């Protein structure tokens, strides 16, 4: 059975940011599941292909995905004709959507499913950690940002958006590269899928 392509919503990878640059906040992490059916590895995998969450305009079905909601409380302050972003506090909610069998499995299938499910969850956690790192990078380039001749604090918003767009594009590419390796020949996710299909 050919593995269907695995995609991810907002899977952003970034290098860690120094602790001194980060504020004391933590992301809220949630896990949601969708029900799948089957009593064998191939049946469970086929059900994932039929019932997995859809993403993007193409409504492509995926095994699992990581999504996030990010909002900010920002304090823009006019100072001597300039505008300074004095503080930027994020509220980040990361949601992992994972498959879950709707009925009990035999001991043998449960064993292989447990390995598969743990691997999927670990993969998603990598993306979750990367999202949190991305937010810390945003925080680092935001706080203290100053734009001259901006008493109304309008230009600074455009400047900030431009900087964050560059970060986001680079991180999205890094995320795609990560998944390409994971799902490539001999990659971790490929091994997990084969293990489930073969019952090991």
C-alpha positions as CSV (number, residue, x, y, z in Angstrom):
1,X,0.0,0.0,0.0
2,X,1.5,3.3,-1.0
3,X,1.6,5.8,1.8
4,X,-0.5,8.9,1.2
5,X,1.3,12.1,1.4
6,X,1.6,13.6,4.9
7,X,1.1,17.3,5.2
8,X,1.1,19.6,8.2
9,X,-0.6,22.9,9.0
10,X,1.8,25.5,10.2
11,X,4.8,23.3,10.7
12,X,7.5,25.9,11.3
13,X,11.0,25.0,12.3
14,X,13.4,27.4,13.8
15,X,16.6,27.2,15.8
16,X,16.2,27.8,19.5
17,X,16.4,31.4,20.8
18,X,18.6,32.2,23.8
19,X,16.7,32.0,27.0
20,X,17.6,35.5,27.9
21,X,15.6,36.8,25.0
22,X,12.4,35.1,25.9
23,X,9.6,36.1,28.2
24,X,8.1,33.9,30.9
25,X,5.3,32.3,28.9
26,X,4.4,28.8,27.9
27,X,2.3,27.5,25.0
28,X,-1.0,25.8,25.7
29,X,-0.9,22.3,24.1
30,X,-4.1,20.4,23.2
31,X,-4.6,17.0,21.7
32,X,-7.7,16.2,19.5
33,X,-8.4,12.8,18.0
34,X,-10.4,11.5,15.1
35,X,-11.9,8.0,15.1
36,X,-10.6,5.3,12.7
37,X,-11.8,1.7,12.3
38,X,-10.1,-1.6,11.5
39,X,-8.7,-4.6,13.3
40,X,-5.4,-5.0,11.3
41,X,-2.6,-2.6,10.5
42,X,-3.6,-2.2,6.8
43,X,-7.3,-1.6,7.8
44,X,-6.3,1.0,10.3
45,X,-4.0,2.8,7.8
46,X,-6.7,2.6,5.1
47,X,-9.2,4.2,7.6
48,X,-6.7,7.0,8.3
49,X,-6.6,7.7,4.5
50,X,-10.4,7.8,4.5
51,X,-11.0,9.8,7.7
52,X,-7.9,11.8,8.3
53,X,-8.2,15.5,8.7
54,X,-8.1,17.6,5.6
55,X,-6.0,20.7,5.1
56,X,-5.5,23.4,2.5
57,X,-7.6,24.4,-0.4
58,X,-7.1,20.9,-2.0
59,X,-8.7,19.3,1.2
60,X,-5.8,16.8,1.2
61,X,-6.2,14.1,3.8
62,X,-3.3,13.7,6.2
63,X,-2.4,11.2,9.0
64,X,-2.1,14.0,11.6
65,X,-1.4,17.6,11.8
66,X,-0.3,20.4,14.1
67,X,-2.2,23.7,14.1
68,X,-1.8,26.7,16.2
69,X,-3.6,29.9,17.2
70,X,-1.4,32.9,18.1
71,X,-2.5,36.3,19.4
72,X,-0.4,39.1,20.8
73,X,-0.8,41.9,23.3
74,X,1.6,44.6,22.1
75,X,2.5,47.9,23.7
76,X,3.4,50.5,21.1
77,X,4.7,53.7,22.7
78,X,5.3,57.1,21.0
79,X,8.6,58.5,22.2
80,X,10.0,61.8,20.9
81,X,8.4,61.5,17.5
82,X,9.4,57.9,17.1
83,X,7.4,54.7,18.0
84,X,8.8,51.9,20.1
85,X,7.3,48.5,20.6
86,X,7.9,48.3,24.4
87,X,6.5,44.8,24.9
88,X,4.9,42.0,23.0
89,X,3.3,39.1,25.0
90,X,2.1,36.1,23.0
91,X,-0.7,33.7,23.7
92,X,0.0,30.5,21.8
93,X,-2.4,27.5,21.6
94,X,-1.0,24.5,19.8
95,X,-3.4,21.7,18.8
96,X,-2.3,18.2,17.7
97,X,-4.8,16.2,15.7
98,X,-4.1,12.4,15.9
99,X,-5.8,9.2,14.9
100,X,-7.4,6.9,17.5
101,X,-9.0,3.4,16.9
102,X,-12.7,3.5,17.8
103,X,-12.6,-0.2,19.1
104,X,-10.2,-2.3,21.1
105,X,-7.5,-4.1,19.1
106,X,-6.0,-7.5,19.5
107,X,-2.8,-7.7,21.6
108,X,-0.6,-8.0,18.5
109,X,-2.2,-5.2,16.6
110,X,-2.3,-3.0,19.7
111,X,1.4,-3.5,20.1
112,X,2.2,-2.3,16.6
113,X,-0.4,0.5,16.8
114,X,1.2,1.8,20.0
115,X,4.6,2.1,18.3
116,X,3.0,3.9,15.3
117,X,0.9,6.2,17.4
118,X,3.8,7.1,19.7
119,X,6.0,7.9,16.7
120,X,3.3,10.1,15.1
121,X,2.8,12.0,18.3
122,X,6.6,12.5,18.7
123,X,6.8,13.8,15.2
124,X,4.0,16.3,15.9
125,X,5.7,17.4,19.1
126,X,8.8,18.4,17.1
127,X,6.6,20.7,15.0
128,X,4.9,22.0,18.2
129,X,8.3,22.8,19.7
130,X,9.3,24.5,16.5
131,X,6.2,26.7,16.5
132,X,7.0,27.8,20.1
133,X,10.6,28.6,19.0
134,X,9.2,30.6,16.1
135,X,7.1,32.6,18.5
136,X,10.1,33.3,20.6
137,X,12.0,34.5,17.5
138,X,9.1,36.9,16.8
139,X,9.2,38.1,20.3
140,X,13.0,38.7,20.1
141,X,12.7,40.9,16.9
142,X,9.6,42.7,18.1
143,X,10.4,44.0,21.6
144,X,12.4,47.2,21.4
145,X,11.7,47.7,17.7
146,X,11.9,51.5,17.0
147,X,10.8,53.4,13.9
148,X,11.7,57.1,13.6
149,X,9.2,59.8,12.6
150,X,6.2,57.6,13.5
151,X,4.3,59.4,16.3
152,X,1.1,57.7,15.4
153,X,2.7,54.2,15.6
154,X,1.6,53.3,12.1
155,X,4.8,52.7,10.2
156,X,6.1,50.4,12.9
157,X,3.3,47.9,12.2
158,X,4.2,47.7,8.6
159,X,7.9,47.3,9.5
160,X,7.1,44.5,12.0
161,X,4.9,42.7,9.5
162,X,7.7,42.7,6.9
163,X,10.2,41.3,9.4
164,X,7.9,38.6,10.5
165,X,7.0,37.6,7.0
166,X,10.7,36.9,6.3
167,X,10.9,34.7,9.4
168,X,7.8,32.8,8.6
169,X,8.9,32.0,5.0
170,X,12.3,30.7,6.1
171,X,10.7,28.6,8.8
172,X,8.1,27.1,6.6
173,X,10.8,25.9,4.2
174,X,12.7,24.4,7.1
175,X,9.6,22.6,8.1
176,X,9.0,21.2,4.6
177,X,12.7,20.0,4.6
178,X,12.1,18.2,7.9
179,X,9.1,16.3,6.6
180,X,10.9,15.5,3.4
181,X,13.5,13.7,5.4
182,X,11.0,12.0,7.8
183,X,9.0,10.7,4.9
184,X,11.9,10.0,2.6
185,X,13.4,6.6,1.8
186,X,14.2,5.0,5.1
187,X,12.9,8.0,7.0
188,X,11.4,7.7,10.5
189,X,7.8,8.1,9.3
190,X,8.2,5.7,6.5
191,X,9.4,3.1,8.9
192,X,6.5,3.7,11.2
193,X,4.0,3.2,8.4
194,X,5.7,0.1,7.2
195,X,5.8,-1.2,10.8
196,X,2.0,-0.7,11.1
197,X,1.2,-2.3,7.8
198,X,3.5,-5.3,8.5
199,X,2.4,-5.7,12.1
200,X,5.7,-5.0,13.8
